[in-house]
């Protein structure tokens, strides 16, 4: 690829649109082409690993959890695929980013449903925690509001938690459709964050919806993490958080640096296009690694939790001591005393 921007301004540095794919490929030198090939192979391997994992889940996991776990496992390969598409075709970046964002919105809701399913479903979860309360002073919304009261765990509170994640599944595609409509009319530009543009307002609204959607997942995780520690819920939650941070926070930081021209342009890529280009390459590598780790975490078959009634009966039996022994009494340690 061409050198960094120097004293002579290159026209591509001020371009409002990324270059066409043939322009980008022609500007690549040998190391650049080798990097493209390696990243593409990593994306293909990630998809093959996911397909193999999906076949295993379909054969070994109960049908009630099957689709949810496949959706969650598909997050990293899908993001790697959209990033690879955007890397090869820079002008598709807006559409690939939208696709990855909508898919991950579904994954957020599916992760909440997975935690409920791992507890045995909604009915068993309510029976297990019928006398407990949700701690709502948790991230990312209210982690500093320690004075917030605890909320009793009922069918209604579970409905509100599920609604909190489902609203993102419903509204994120609508905002994507609105952005595309405004883009066709010239009112939406991905890298134009001026107050007069639509991108800044839509991005702020999406940010608020994202925080609202992440809050119920954090509340549920705080409640069930001890119960589901035998099902490796902490590593699963960590992988989910890594995907969230890398796909959203990392991309936002790099794009902000690019728009401030801290990341210099490299013809034929402008600063903004180069920032997106770097984000895509990083995401392919990161999602490849997360796909491999997810295969290890989700591939194991975990035993179902015991029903609450059985757990109560076992606890009662342990507390009981034998009442009668032939021709004698029973001591406190359970041994017969003549």
C-alpha positions as a Markdown table, in Angstrom:
| # | Residue | x | y | z |
|---|---|---|---|---|
| 1 | Unk | 0.0 | 0.0 | 0.0 |
| 2 | Unk | 1.1 | 3.5 | -0.6 |
| 3 | Unk | 3.2 | 5.4 | 2.0 |
| 4 | Unk | 1.8 | 7.6 | 4.8 |
| 5 | Unk | 0.5 | 11.0 | 4.1 |
| 6 | Unk | 3.4 | 13.5 | 3.8 |
| 7 | Unk | 3.7 | 17.1 | 3.1 |
| 8 | Unk | 1.9 | 16.8 | -0.3 |
| 9 | Unk | -1.8 | 16.2 | 0.3 |
| 10 | Unk | -3.1 | 13.2 | -1.6 |
| 11 | Unk | -6.7 | 13.6 | -3.0 |
| 12 | Unk | -7.7 | 10.3 | -1.5 |
| 13 | Unk | -7.0 | 11.6 | 2.0 |
| 14 | Unk | -9.9 | 14.0 | 1.7 |
| 15 | Unk | -12.2 | 11.5 | 0.0 |
| 16 | Unk | -15.6 | 11.1 | 1.6 |
| 17 | Unk | -16.0 | 7.6 | 0.4 |
| 18 | Unk | -13.7 | 4.6 | 0.7 |
| 19 | Unk | -12.0 | 3.3 | -2.4 |
| 20 | Unk | -13.4 | 0.6 | -4.6 |
| 21 | Unk | -12.1 | -2.9 | -4.0 |
| 22 | Unk | -10.0 | -3.1 | -7.2 |
| 23 | Unk | -8.3 | 0.2 | -6.3 |
| 24 | Unk | -7.4 | -1.2 | -2.8 |
| 25 | Unk | -6.1 | -4.5 | -4.2 |
| 26 | Unk | -4.0 | -2.9 | -6.8 |
| 27 | Unk | -2.3 | -0.7 | -4.2 |
| 28 | Unk | -1.3 | -3.7 | -2.0 |
| 29 | Unk | 2.3 | -4.8 | -1.9 |
| 30 | Unk | 3.4 | -8.4 | -1.3 |
| 31 | Unk | 3.2 | -8.3 | 2.5 |
| 32 | Unk | -0.3 | -6.7 | 2.2 |
| 33 | Unk | -1.5 | -9.4 | -0.1 |
| 34 | Unk | -0.1 | -12.0 | 2.2 |
| 35 | Unk | -1.9 | -10.4 | 5.2 |
| 36 | Unk | -5.2 | -10.4 | 3.2 |
| 37 | Unk | -4.7 | -14.1 | 2.4 |
| 38 | Unk | -3.9 | -15.1 | 6.0 |
| 39 | Unk | -6.9 | -13.1 | 7.4 |
| 40 | Unk | -9.2 | -14.7 | 4.8 |
| 41 | Unk | -8.0 | -18.2 | 5.8 |
| 42 | Unk | -8.6 | -17.4 | 9.5 |
| 43 | Unk | -12.1 | -16.4 | 8.7 |
| 44 | Unk | -12.8 | -19.6 | 6.7 |
| 45 | Unk | -11.3 | -21.7 | 9.5 |
| 46 | Unk | -13.5 | -19.9 | 12.1 |
| 47 | Unk | -16.6 | -20.7 | 10.0 |
| 48 | Unk | -15.6 | -24.4 | 9.6 |
| 49 | Unk | -15.0 | -24.7 | 13.3 |
| 50 | Unk | -18.5 | -23.2 | 14.0 |
| 51 | Unk | -20.1 | -25.5 | 11.5 |
| 52 | Unk | -18.5 | -28.5 | 13.2 |
| 53 | Unk | -19.6 | -27.2 | 16.6 |
| 54 | Unk | -23.1 | -26.6 | 15.3 |
| 55 | Unk | -23.3 | -30.3 | 14.1 |
| 56 | Unk | -22.1 | -31.4 | 17.5 |
| 57 | Unk | -24.6 | -29.2 | 19.4 |
| 58 | Unk | -27.5 | -30.4 | 17.1 |
| 59 | Unk | -26.7 | -34.1 | 17.9 |
| 60 | Unk | -25.7 | -33.9 | 21.6 |
| 61 | Unk | -27.6 | -31.0 | 23.2 |
| 62 | Unk | -31.3 | -31.1 | 24.1 |
| 63 | Unk | -33.6 | -29.4 | 21.7 |
| 64 | Unk | -34.8 | -26.8 | 24.3 |
| 65 | Unk | -31.2 | -25.3 | 24.4 |
| 66 | Unk | -30.0 | -26.2 | 20.9 |
| 67 | Unk | -30.9 | -23.2 | 18.9 |
| 68 | Unk | -29.9 | -20.7 | 21.7 |
| 69 | Unk | -26.4 | -22.1 | 22.0 |
| 70 | Unk | -25.9 | -22.2 | 18.2 |
| 71 | Unk | -27.0 | -18.5 | 18.0 |
| 72 | Unk | -24.5 | -17.5 | 20.7 |
| 73 | Unk | -21.7 | -19.6 | 19.2 |
| 74 | Unk | -22.3 | -18.0 | 15.8 |
| 75 | Unk | -21.6 | -14.4 | 17.0 |
| 76 | Unk | -17.8 | -14.6 | 16.5 |
| 77 | Unk | -17.8 | -16.3 | 13.1 |
| 78 | Unk | -20.5 | -13.9 | 11.8 |
| 79 | Unk | -18.5 | -10.8 | 12.9 |
| 80 | Unk | -15.4 | -12.3 | 11.4 |
| 81 | Unk | -17.2 | -12.9 | 8.1 |
| 82 | Unk | -18.7 | -9.4 | 8.0 |
| 83 | Unk | -15.3 | -7.9 | 8.8 |
| 84 | Unk | -13.6 | -9.9 | 6.1 |
| 85 | Unk | -16.2 | -8.8 | 3.6 |
| 86 | Unk | -15.7 | -5.1 | 4.6 |
| 87 | Unk | -11.9 | -5.6 | 4.3 |
| 88 | Unk | -12.2 | -6.9 | 0.7 |
| 89 | Unk | -14.9 | -4.4 | -0.3 |
| 90 | Unk | -14.3 | -1.2 | 1.7 |
| 91 | Unk | -17.5 | 0.5 | 0.4 |
| 92 | Unk | -19.6 | -2.2 | 2.0 |
| 93 | Unk | -18.4 | -1.3 | 5.5 |
| 94 | Unk | -21.6 | 0.4 | 6.5 |
| 95 | Unk | -23.7 | -2.6 | 5.6 |
| 96 | Unk | -21.3 | -5.1 | 7.1 |
| 97 | Unk | -21.2 | -3.2 | 10.4 |
| 98 | Unk | -25.0 | -3.0 | 10.4 |
| 99 | Unk | -25.3 | -6.7 | 9.8 |
| 100 | Unk | -22.9 | -7.6 | 12.6 |
| 101 | Unk | -24.7 | -5.1 | 15.0 |
| 102 | Unk | -28.1 | -6.6 | 14.3 |
| 103 | Unk | -26.9 | -10.1 | 14.7 |
| 104 | Unk | -25.2 | -9.3 | 18.1 |
| 105 | Unk | -28.4 | -7.6 | 19.2 |
| 106 | Unk | -30.1 | -11.0 | 18.8 |
| 107 | Unk | -27.2 | -12.7 | 20.7 |
| 108 | Unk | -27.7 | -10.4 | 23.7 |
| 109 | Unk | -31.3 | -11.6 | 24.0 |
| 110 | Unk | -30.3 | -15.2 | 23.4 |
| 111 | Unk | -27.6 | -15.1 | 26.2 |
| 112 | Unk | -30.3 | -14.0 | 28.7 |
| 113 | Unk | -32.5 | -16.8 | 27.5 |
| 114 | Unk | -29.7 | -19.3 | 27.8 |
| 115 | Unk | -29.1 | -18.4 | 31.5 |
| 116 | Unk | -32.8 | -18.9 | 32.2 |
| 117 | Unk | -32.8 | -22.2 | 30.3 |
| 118 | Unk | -29.7 | -23.4 | 32.2 |
| 119 | Unk | -31.6 | -22.9 | 35.4 |
| 120 | Unk | -34.3 | -25.3 | 34.2 |
| 121 | Unk | -36.6 | -22.8 | 32.5 |
| 122 | Unk | -38.6 | -19.9 | 33.8 |
| 123 | Unk | -40.8 | -22.0 | 36.2 |
| 124 | Unk | -37.9 | -23.8 | 37.9 |
| 125 | Unk | -36.0 | -20.5 | 38.1 |
| 126 | Unk | -38.9 | -18.9 | 39.9 |
| 127 | Unk | -39.1 | -21.8 | 42.3 |
| 128 | Unk | -35.4 | -21.7 | 43.0 |
| 129 | Unk | -35.4 | -18.0 | 43.8 |
| 130 | Unk | -38.9 | -17.5 | 45.0 |
| 131 | Unk | -37.7 | -15.8 | 48.2 |
| 132 | Unk | -34.8 | -14.0 | 46.6 |
| 133 | Unk | -34.4 | -10.5 | 45.1 |
| 134 | Unk | -32.6 | -9.2 | 42.0 |
| 135 | Unk | -29.7 | -6.8 | 42.6 |
| 136 | Unk | -30.4 | -4.1 | 40.0 |
| 137 | Unk | -27.4 | -1.9 | 41.0 |
| 138 | Unk | -25.2 | -3.5 | 38.4 |
| 139 | Unk | -23.5 | -2.5 | 35.2 |
| 140 | Unk | -23.5 | -1.0 | 32.7 |
| 141 | Unk | -26.5 | 1.1 | 33.7 |
| 142 | Unk | -26.6 | 1.5 | 37.5 |
| 143 | Unk | -23.4 | 0.0 | 38.9 |
| 144 | Unk | -22.7 | 3.2 | 40.9 |
| 145 | Unk | -26.3 | 3.5 | 42.3 |
| 146 | Unk | -25.7 | 1.2 | 45.4 |
| 147 | Unk | -28.8 | 2.8 | 47.1 |
| 148 | Unk | -31.2 | 1.2 | 44.6 |
| 149 | Unk | -33.6 | -1.3 | 46.3 |
| 150 | Unk | -33.5 | -5.0 | 45.5 |
| 151 | Unk | -36.4 | -6.2 | 43.3 |
| 152 | Unk | -38.3 | -9.4 | 44.1 |
| 153 | Unk | -37.9 | -12.2 | 41.6 |
| 154 | Unk | -41.4 | -12.8 | 40.1 |
| 155 | Unk | -42.8 | -13.6 | 36.7 |
| 156 | Unk | -43.3 | -9.9 | 36.0 |
| 157 | Unk | -39.7 | -9.0 | 36.8 |
| 158 | Unk | -38.5 | -11.7 | 34.4 |
| 159 | Unk | -40.8 | -10.4 | 31.8 |
| 160 | Unk | -39.3 | -6.9 | 32.1 |
| 161 | Unk | -35.8 | -8.3 | 31.9 |
| 162 | Unk | -36.6 | -10.2 | 28.7 |
| 163 | Unk | -38.3 | -7.1 | 27.3 |
| 164 | Unk | -35.2 | -5.1 | 28.0 |
| 165 | Unk | -33.1 | -7.3 | 25.7 |
| 166 | Unk | -35.9 | -7.9 | 23.2 |
| 167 | Unk | -36.4 | -4.1 | 22.5 |
| 168 | Unk | -32.9 | -4.0 | 21.1 |
| 169 | Unk | -33.6 | -7.0 | 18.8 |
| 170 | Unk | -36.7 | -5.1 | 17.5 |
| 171 | Unk | -35.4 | -1.5 | 17.4 |
| 172 | Unk | -31.9 | -2.1 | 16.1 |
| 173 | Unk | -33.0 | -3.4 | 12.6 |
| 174 | Unk | -35.5 | -0.5 | 12.4 |
| 175 | Unk | -32.7 | 2.0 | 13.0 |
| 176 | Unk | -30.5 | 0.2 | 10.5 |
| 177 | Unk | -33.4 | 0.6 | 7.9 |
| 178 | Unk | -33.7 | 4.3 | 8.8 |
| 179 | Unk | -30.0 | 4.8 | 8.4 |
| 180 | Unk | -30.0 | 3.2 | 4.9 |
| 181 | Unk | -33.0 | 5.2 | 3.8 |
| 182 | Unk | -31.3 | 8.5 | 4.9 |
| 183 | Unk | -28.0 | 7.3 | 3.3 |
| 184 | Unk | -29.7 | 6.9 | -0.1 |
| 185 | Unk | -31.0 | 10.5 | 0.3 |
| 186 | Unk | -27.5 | 11.8 | 1.3 |
| 187 | Unk | -28.5 | 12.7 | 4.9 |
| 188 | Unk | -26.5 | 9.9 | 6.6 |
| 189 | Unk | -22.8 | 9.6 | 6.3 |
| 190 | Unk | -21.1 | 7.0 | 8.5 |
| 191 | Unk | -18.1 | 9.2 | 9.4 |
| 192 | Unk | -19.9 | 12.5 | 9.7 |
| 193 | Unk | -20.6 | 13.0 | 13.3 |
| 194 | Unk | -21.5 | 16.7 | 13.2 |
| 195 | Unk | -24.7 | 17.8 | 15.0 |
| 196 | Unk | -26.3 | 18.6 | 11.6 |
| 197 | Unk | -25.9 | 15.0 | 10.4 |
| 198 | Unk | -28.2 | 12.1 | 11.3 |
| 199 | Unk | -25.3 | 9.7 | 12.2 |
| 200 | Unk | -24.5 | 11.3 | 15.5 |
| 201 | Unk | -28.2 | 11.2 | 16.7 |
| 202 | Unk | -28.8 | 7.7 | 15.6 |
| 203 | Unk | -25.5 | 6.6 | 17.2 |
| 204 | Unk | -26.5 | 8.2 | 20.5 |
| 205 | Unk | -29.9 | 6.5 | 20.4 |
| 206 | Unk | -28.3 | 3.2 | 19.6 |
| 207 | Unk | -25.9 | 3.6 | 22.5 |
| 208 | Unk | -28.8 | 4.2 | 25.0 |
| 209 | Unk | -30.7 | 1.2 | 23.6 |
| 210 | Unk | -27.5 | -0.9 | 24.0 |
| 211 | Unk | -27.0 | 0.0 | 27.6 |
| 212 | Unk | -30.7 | -0.8 | 28.4 |
| 213 | Unk | -30.3 | -4.2 | 26.7 |
| 214 | Unk | -27.1 | -5.1 | 28.5 |
| 215 | Unk | -28.5 | -4.2 | 31.9 |
| 216 | Unk | -30.9 | -7.2 | 32.2 |
| 217 | Unk | -28.1 | -9.6 | 31.2 |
| 218 | Unk | -25.9 | -8.2 | 34.0 |
| 219 | Unk | -28.7 | -8.5 | 36.5 |
| 220 | Unk | -29.4 | -12.1 | 35.6 |
| 221 | Unk | -25.8 | -13.0 | 35.6 |
| 222 | Unk | -25.3 | -11.6 | 39.1 |
| 223 | Unk | -28.2 | -13.8 | 40.3 |
| 224 | Unk | -27.3 | -17.1 | 38.7 |
| 225 | Unk | -23.5 | -17.1 | 38.5 |
| 226 | Unk | -23.1 | -19.1 | 41.7 |
| 227 | Unk | -25.8 | -21.6 | 40.8 |
| 228 | Unk | -24.5 | -22.1 | 37.2 |
| 229 | Unk | -20.8 | -22.2 | 38.1 |
| 230 | Unk | -20.9 | -26.0 | 37.4 |
| 231 | Unk | -22.0 | -25.1 | 33.8 |
| 232 | Unk | -19.0 | -22.7 | 33.3 |
| 233 | Unk | -21.3 | -19.7 | 33.1 |
| 234 | Unk | -18.4 | -17.3 | 34.1 |
| 235 | Unk | -16.2 | -18.2 | 31.0 |
| 236 | Unk | -19.3 | -18.0 | 28.8 |
| 237 | Unk | -20.1 | -14.6 | 30.1 |
| 238 | Unk | -16.5 | -13.5 | 29.7 |
| 239 | Unk | -16.5 | -14.5 | 26.0 |
| 240 | Unk | -19.8 | -12.7 | 25.5 |
| 241 | Unk | -18.3 | -9.6 | 27.1 |
| 242 | Unk | -15.1 | -9.8 | 25.0 |
| 243 | Unk | -17.2 | -9.9 | 21.8 |
| 244 | Unk | -19.2 | -6.9 | 23.0 |
| 245 | Unk | -16.1 | -4.8 | 23.9 |
| 246 | Unk | -14.1 | -5.7 | 20.8 |
| 247 | Unk | -17.0 | -5.2 | 18.4 |
| 248 | Unk | -18.3 | -2.0 | 19.9 |
| 249 | Unk | -15.8 | -0.2 | 22.2 |
| 250 | Unk | -12.7 | -1.0 | 20.3 |
| 251 | Unk | -14.3 | 0.0 | 17.0 |
| 252 | Unk | -15.6 | 3.2 | 18.5 |
| 253 | Unk | -12.1 | 4.2 | 19.8 |
| 254 | Unk | -10.4 | 3.5 | 16.5 |
| 255 | Unk | -13.0 | 5.3 | 14.5 |
| 256 | Unk | -12.7 | 8.3 | 16.8 |
| 257 | Unk | -8.9 | 8.4 | 16.4 |
| 258 | Unk | -9.3 | 8.1 | 12.6 |
| 259 | Unk | -11.8 | 11.0 | 12.5 |
| 260 | Unk | -9.4 | 13.2 | 14.4 |
| 261 | Unk | -6.7 | 12.1 | 11.9 |
| 262 | Unk | -4.5 | 10.7 | 14.6 |
| 263 | Unk | -4.5 | 7.6 | 12.4 |
| 264 | Unk | -3.0 | 9.1 | 9.2 |
| 265 | Unk | -4.3 | 8.3 | 5.8 |
| 266 | Unk | -2.6 | 5.9 | 3.5 |
| 267 | Unk | -3.6 | 6.3 | -0.1 |
| 268 | Unk | -6.0 | 5.1 | -1.4 |
| 269 | Unk | -7.5 | 4.9 | 2.1 |
| 270 | Unk | -8.5 | 8.1 | 3.9 |
| 271 | Unk | -8.1 | 8.4 | 7.6 |
| 272 | Unk | -11.6 | 7.2 | 8.3 |
| 273 | Unk | -11.5 | 4.4 | 5.8 |
| 274 | Unk | -8.1 | 3.3 | 7.2 |
| 275 | Unk | -9.5 | 3.2 | 10.7 |
| 276 | Unk | -12.4 | 1.0 | 9.6 |
| 277 | Unk | -9.8 | -1.1 | 7.7 |
| 278 | Unk | -7.7 | -1.6 | 10.8 |
| 279 | Unk | -10.8 | -2.4 | 12.9 |
| 280 | Unk | -11.8 | -5.1 | 10.4 |
| 281 | Unk | -8.4 | -6.8 | 10.4 |
| 282 | Unk | -8.2 | -6.8 | 14.2 |
| 283 | Unk | -11.7 | -8.2 | 14.5 |
| 284 | Unk | -10.9 | -11.1 | 12.2 |
| 285 | Unk | -8.0 | -12.1 | 14.4 |
| 286 | Unk | -9.9 | -11.7 | 17.6 |
| 287 | Unk | -13.1 | -13.4 | 16.5 |
| 288 | Unk | -11.0 | -16.3 | 15.2 |
| 289 | Unk | -9.4 | -16.8 | 18.7 |
| 290 | Unk | -12.8 | -16.4 | 20.4 |
| 291 | Unk | -14.3 | -19.0 | 18.1 |
| 292 | Unk | -11.7 | -21.6 | 19.1 |
| 293 | Unk | -12.1 | -20.8 | 22.8 |
| 294 | Unk | -15.9 | -21.0 | 22.5 |
| 295 | Unk | -15.6 | -24.5 | 21.0 |
| 296 | Unk | -13.8 | -25.6 | 24.1 |
| 297 | Unk | -16.3 | -24.0 | 26.6 |
| 298 | Unk | -19.5 | -24.9 | 24.9 |
| 299 | Unk | -18.6 | -28.3 | 23.5 |
| 300 | Unk | -18.7 | -30.0 | 27.0 |
| 301 | Unk | -21.9 | -31.7 | 28.0 |
| 302 | Unk | -23.0 | -30.4 | 31.4 |
| 303 | Unk | -25.5 | -32.3 | 33.7 |
| 304 | Unk | -28.8 | -30.6 | 34.3 |
| 305 | Unk | -29.4 | -29.0 | 37.7 |
| 306 | Unk | -31.4 | -30.9 | 40.2 |
| 307 | Unk | -35.0 | -29.8 | 40.7 |
| 308 | Unk | -35.6 | -27.5 | 43.7 |
| 309 | Unk | -37.8 | -30.1 | 45.4 |
| 310 | Unk | -35.2 | -32.8 | 45.2 |
| 311 | Unk | -32.6 | -30.5 | 46.6 |
| 312 | Unk | -34.9 | -29.6 | 49.6 |
| 313 | Unk | -35.6 | -33.3 | 50.2 |
| 314 | Unk | -31.9 | -34.2 | 50.2 |
| 315 | Unk | -31.2 | -31.4 | 52.6 |
| 316 | Unk | -34.0 | -32.6 | 54.9 |
| 317 | Unk | -32.7 | -36.1 | 54.8 |
| 318 | Unk | -29.2 | -35.0 | 55.9 |
| 319 | Unk | -30.6 | -33.2 | 58.8 |
| 320 | Unk | -32.7 | -36.1 | 60.0 |
| 321 | Unk | -31.3 | -38.8 | 62.3 |
| 322 | Unk | -32.6 | -42.3 | 62.9 |
| 323 | Unk | -35.4 | -42.4 | 65.4 |
| 324 | Unk | -35.5 | -46.1 | 66.5 |
| 325 | Unk | -33.1 | -48.9 | 67.0 |
| 326 | Unk | -33.9 | -52.4 | 68.2 |
| 327 | Unk | -33.4 | -52.7 | 72.0 |
| 328 | Unk | -31.6 | -49.4 | 72.4 |
| 329 | Unk | -31.4 | -45.7 | 71.7 |
| 330 | Unk | -29.7 | -43.6 | 69.1 |
| 331 | Unk | -26.8 | -41.2 | 69.9 |
| 332 | Unk | -26.3 | -37.8 | 68.3 |
| 333 | Unk | -23.7 | -39.2 | 65.9 |
| 334 | Unk | -26.2 | -41.7 | 64.5 |
| 335 | Unk | -24.7 | -44.8 | 66.2 |
| 336 | Unk | -26.9 | -47.1 | 68.3 |
| 337 | Unk | -26.4 | -46.9 | 72.1 |
| 338 | Unk | -27.4 | -50.0 | 74.1 |
